[in-house]
């Protein structure tokens, strides 16, 4: 190659490089965003929050609004406390920005799974000293989960509106930690949720005052925090609303009634008509107080608790049995 040709090619190469440098990156090309633009896009994405029960998903939605995508993957026909996710669902939990736990031993599958510790939030940790130990160990079957054991701590903590507020505050703090720019928004929405829970507390307190010390039966031992909050004179059995108890269970009930003459039984769901009629023959009325551990078929946590309070007020009123 001659020197003149070499000089021409060299000049062309230099000019080409200069033109490319002056043109800069192609507008709109993928992967060419500035670090600032990438950070802005990341901040605009909602937080993905996986939960172990519906109350926590509801709290995350109420507090987070559009800044949060709350997910409870448990099927609607199971009790999330006794459900275990499949490997794909566990992987989805692992990929979440936050994983909200109820605490008190709820969702035992969590202890058997490899979940990122930095994203696990035990929302009952702030009131751990107020958790109630179970009074006994019971093995029984209800729902599609098969036989299982109730032991350790009572975990339907959200049935006490005061403790529900503590759960909500822990959720708000976790969301603010994950998205500090939205802390003021979360605090404002938390205040509205707390006001609703305080209103619920007042209604339940009024119903309790009308009930006085009237003996009450609960169909299952999952209402411990409701009982403690309102000082109810209560006993619990292990009955399912969709199953007719055997004769031995009826005899056990008759033994309870000798010392605890209840005229009201509170259920998680509507009992079978034949079951309700047999209770009525014993002078026992049935009402539903849905713990709402899973996503309701209609409404949300507060509307379900509103219906619960109306049911309890009706049972406590002067026209009740």
Secondary structure, 3 states (H helix, E strand, C coil): CCHHHHHHHHHHHHHHHHHHHHHCCCCCCCCCCCHHHHHHHHHHCCEEEEECCHHHHHHHHHHHHHHEEEECCCCCCCCHHHCCCCHHHHHHHHCCCEEEECCCCCCHHHHHCCCCHHHEEECCHHHHHHCCECCCCEEEECHHHCEEEECCECCCHHHCHHHHHHHHHHHHHHHHHHCHHHHHHHHHHHHHHHHHHHHHHHHHHHHHHHHCCCCEEECCCCCHHHHHHHCCCEEECCCCCCCCCCHHHHHHHHHHHHHCCCCEEEECCCCCHHHHHHHHHCCCEEEECCCCCCCCCCCCHHHHHHHHHHHHHHHHCCCCC
